Amino acid sequence: MYSAKQRDDFRQLFTKEYKHLYYYSLQITRQPEASKDIVSEVFARVWEHWADWQQENMSSMLMVAVRRKCIDFLRCNVVASKYAKYYIRSVDEAYVQDSVHYNQQLQIEAMMKLLPEPTRTILYKCYVEHLKYDEVAKQMNIHHDTVKRHVMKALKILRDKYAGKSPDDIATDFEPETY
């Protein structure tokens, strides 16, 4: 493909310029491995078109090519960084939402344990399963007014238990045990 002289000329250029271009790239990217890759890609492209290029201004042409590759690299990293930040933020939000939901479930379960049966079951069906009083009455084969009395009884028990407490105080009553 190339003559021995052309290969020798390329080898000399590579030996002369590589270190200088590497440090130039490193100053821009601040990443050693990326800088090695960038300079290697530039030299690979030069080798592919070695016969077509004039070798008079090769040093400045290589500097321009490395600078452009560095700019492309940084542009790609900015985009990747934005996606990474978005992904991390999304995962964090999902985790927080799951954590809040889990803590709410623990609070509901602990509060329900304070209630006697069938008041507990009726309140659960009305407030957690979101059934109407008529639907609960039909499922449990009791009168509509009985469902209403049990709900009022449950709410009174919970109001009496937590009267004067802030939501934060109530939440700390139900923190999960750590082992």
Secondary structure as GFF3:
##gff-version 3
##sequence-region A 1 179
A	DSSP	alpha_helix	4	29	.	.	.	ID=ss1
A	DSSP	alpha_helix	32	48	.	.	.	ID=ss2
A	DSSP	three_ten_helix	50	52	.	.	.	ID=ss3
A	DSSP	alpha_helix	58	113	.	.	.	ID=ss4
A	DSSP	alpha_helix	119	123	.	.	.	ID=ss5
A	DSSP	pi_helix	124	128	.	.	.	ID=ss6
A	DSSP	alpha_helix	133	140	.	.	.	ID=ss7
A	DSSP	alpha_helix	144	162	.	.	.	ID=ss8
A	DSSP	alpha_helix	167	173	.	.	.	ID=ss9
###
